[in-house]
Amino acid sequence: MTAGVIPVIRCDHRDSDGEQCDRERGAPVHMPHHRALRAFLREQGWRRRRDGRDLCPEHA
């Protein structure tokens, strides 16, 4: 038996009420690490801020 790792990126946006966005995204194909996944998601509008937060297209 083998185990695999499936990288997932979650949106880190919090609104004025403190509620966190619940969007998350993985890739439909194998991604070796989160950097590759972020590069894939960047084409779909996801952004990584300088402070380290990941934002979905709705909040980017």
N, C-alpha and C positions, 0 to 999 in steps of 0.2 A: 504494500500500500504506500502511496506517496501523498504528500500534502503540497498544496500550491498556495501561493500568495496572490491575492487579487487586490491591487491598489485601488483605493477609493478616495476621492477628494470631496470634502463637504464644504458648503458655503459657510463662512464665518461671520456673515452680516448679522448685526443685532439692531432692531428698530428702537424707536424712542421709549417703548414700553419694556425693553429688555428681552423681547422675544427673538429667538434665533431662527434664521431661515432654515428650513428643513431639507433643502435640495442637496443632493449628493450625486456624484457621477463617477462611473468607472469606464472602462473601455471595452468594446465588443471583441477586442483581440488581446492577446497576451502583451502585457507591458512589463518590462523587467524591473522598473522602479518608478517612484513618484515623479521624478524629473521628466521621464518619457511621457507619463500620463498628463502632466501639466502642459507639455508641448502639444500633445494631441488636443487637449481641451482648450488651449489658447485659440485654436482655429475656430472653436465653437463659441467664443466670446467670454470664456472664463478668464479671470485675471488674478495674479498673485501680487499683493501690495508689498511695499518695502518693509512694512512692519510684520510681514509673514502671514497675513490673513489671505485666504482664498475667497474670491467672490464670484458668484454665479453671474450669467449674463444680465439678469434682472437688476442686480445690485452693483455691477462693475462700473 
